[in-house]
Amino acid sequence: MLGTSFIPIGLISGSLHEVKDILFDLQQLMFFFIMALIFFQNDNNAKMIVERFNKYIFYIPIVMGIVYVILFSLINIGVFPFNLFYNWASSTNEFFFRGEDGYFFYKGFFFLGIGSIYCFINKRYLIFFFLLFCILLSQTRGIVLVTLAVCALYYILN
């Protein structure tokens, strides 16, 4: 209740000129709207939505990993110039770079960890190791540690 009272105050104080800022703030809250859509469905629709969500958790990280490995390979063998990719990607504020060797991190690589955990739980170990390899290529210790910790915890508890 208190949070919704700040919306009119923000609009009155002049943030109406910056609609981009308002949409950026609302974008982060859309997750809860999506969860409400899932949980307030009837049984058949909810099962269909959860099954579709499970497919997305499986396929999207695989596609991200394949694109990452292809792009990383093209940069390292010299087919795709690193400077061209760097100039484009740094303008989006979604990519972070580690040197000029082609190593980069995309904010969405978090889903590589989620996908690898999902593959580990569903015993698709080849895809699990491929996604883990992609995470290792991104040189992100946090995602590697959390992914391995969750998989180890799942293995110990089951």
C-alpha positions as MATLAB code, in Angstrom:
seq = 'MLGTSFIPIGLISGSLHEVKDILFDLQQLMFFFIMALIFFQNDNNAKMIVERFNKYIFYIPIVMGIVYVILFSLINIGVFPFNLFYNWASSTNEFFFRGEDGYFFYKGFFFLGIGSIYCFINKRYLIFFFLLFCILLSQTRGIVLVTLAVCALYYILN';
ca = [
       0.000    0.000    0.000;
       2.774    2.362    0.905;
       4.655    1.538   -2.305;
       1.707    2.370   -4.547;
       1.341    5.756   -2.874;
       4.769    6.709   -4.193;
       3.734    6.243   -7.830;
       1.575    9.399   -8.020;
       4.182   11.349   -6.054;
       6.839   10.331   -8.581;
       4.611   11.245  -11.498;
       3.772   14.641  -10.001;
       7.397   15.416   -9.161;
       8.368   15.425  -12.793;
       9.432   11.905  -13.631;
       6.759   11.952  -16.306;
       9.418   13.404  -18.542;
      11.491   10.264  -18.098;
       9.094    7.507  -19.160;
      12.111    5.292  -19.861;
      13.013    5.388  -16.145;
       9.464    4.475  -15.124;
       9.376    1.531  -17.527;
      12.774    0.363  -16.297;
      11.486    0.299  -12.710;
       8.323   -1.541  -13.715;
      10.271   -4.061  -15.778;
      11.797   -5.532  -12.629;
       8.365   -5.982  -11.063;
       6.926   -7.862  -14.053;
       8.284  -11.112  -12.597;
       5.633  -11.005   -9.892;
       2.918  -10.329  -12.467;
       4.047  -13.372  -14.439;
       4.050  -15.520  -11.291;
       0.515  -14.354  -10.502;
      -0.555  -15.369  -14.005;
       0.850  -18.843  -13.407;
      -0.637  -19.388   -9.963;
      -4.114  -18.024  -10.664;
      -4.833  -20.339  -13.586;
      -7.048  -23.378  -13.554;
      -5.306  -26.760  -13.224;
      -5.039  -27.557  -16.931;
      -3.669  -24.157  -17.890;
      -1.287  -24.100  -14.918;
       0.155  -27.494  -15.883;
       0.575  -26.352  -19.477;
       2.315  -23.141  -18.377;
       4.653  -24.989  -16.003;
       5.507  -27.561  -18.701;
       6.231  -24.787  -21.187;
       8.345  -23.009  -18.565;
      10.333  -26.218  -18.005;
      10.995  -26.443  -21.744;
      12.218  -22.844  -21.739;
      14.529  -23.558  -18.802;
      15.964  -26.445  -20.812;
      16.237  -24.978  -24.323;
      17.099  -21.299  -23.773;
      20.371  -21.956  -21.878;
      21.407  -24.456  -24.566;
      20.855  -21.867  -27.295;
      22.684  -19.229  -25.224;
      25.593  -21.612  -24.694;
      25.837  -22.510  -28.380;
      25.747  -18.848  -29.428;
      28.368  -18.008  -26.789;
      30.749  -20.781  -27.864;
      30.354  -19.865  -31.548;
      30.905  -16.162  -30.881;
      33.837  -16.844  -28.561;
      35.409  -19.137  -31.168;
      34.909  -16.669  -34.013;
      36.551  -13.909  -31.973;
      39.501  -16.074  -30.937;
      40.288  -17.430  -34.404;
      40.087  -13.912  -35.823;
      37.063  -14.269  -38.098;
      35.008  -11.778  -36.098;
      36.942   -8.699  -34.926;
      36.871   -8.203  -31.180;
      36.797   -4.405  -31.465;
      33.631   -4.501  -33.562;
      31.878   -6.719  -31.028;
      33.232   -4.685  -28.114;
      31.956   -1.392  -29.558;
      28.494   -2.822  -30.141;
      28.201   -4.764  -26.872;
      29.600   -2.095  -24.579;
      26.921    0.332  -25.767;
      24.172   -1.969  -24.453;
      25.436   -2.140  -20.831;
      24.522   -5.839  -20.826;
      28.034   -7.198  -21.411;
      31.179   -7.111  -19.311;
      34.591   -7.873  -20.765;
      37.714   -9.522  -19.382;
      40.673   -8.365  -21.441;
      40.925   -8.506  -25.212;
      40.963  -12.282  -25.563;
      37.259  -12.533  -26.305;
      36.143  -13.399  -22.792;
      32.941  -11.654  -21.894;
      30.022  -12.004  -19.543;
      26.413  -11.336  -20.462;
      23.923  -10.579  -17.695;
      21.668  -13.358  -18.968;
      24.378  -15.994  -18.375;
      22.762  -16.469  -14.986;
      20.360  -18.743  -16.869;
      23.250  -20.979  -17.935;
      23.585  -21.905  -14.268;
      19.859  -22.475  -13.877;
      19.777  -24.582  -17.039;
      22.755  -26.655  -15.944;
      21.126  -27.337  -12.565;
      17.918  -28.333  -14.367;
      19.874  -30.686  -16.644;
      21.711  -32.197  -13.678;
      18.444  -32.884  -11.855;
      16.924  -34.442  -14.995;
      20.065  -36.558  -15.542;
      21.077  -34.957  -18.842;
      24.722  -34.934  -17.951;
      26.161  -34.202  -21.399;
      24.177  -30.975  -21.642;
      25.009  -30.230  -17.993;
      28.740  -30.403  -18.748;
      28.331  -28.316  -21.900;
      26.536  -25.572  -19.957;
      29.114  -25.808  -17.179;
      31.834  -25.417  -19.827;
      30.070  -22.269  -21.085;
      29.952  -20.893  -17.555;
      33.666  -21.625  -17.150;
      34.372  -19.793  -20.423;
      32.601  -16.728  -19.064;
      35.019  -16.795  -16.113;
      32.299  -16.174  -13.562;
      33.292  -17.818  -10.286;
      30.030  -17.033   -8.532;
      27.832  -18.822  -11.042;
      30.223  -21.798  -11.150;
      30.302  -22.114   -7.347;
      26.551  -21.764   -6.906;
      25.817  -24.215   -9.726;
      28.196  -26.837   -8.354;
      27.006  -26.272   -4.782;
      23.353  -26.733   -5.718;
      24.146  -29.845   -7.765;
      26.233  -31.283   -4.913;
      23.456  -30.543   -2.424;
      20.919  -32.209   -4.707;
      23.191  -35.242   -5.093;
      23.733  -35.525   -1.321;
      20.041  -35.172   -0.448;
      18.860  -37.675   -3.066;
];
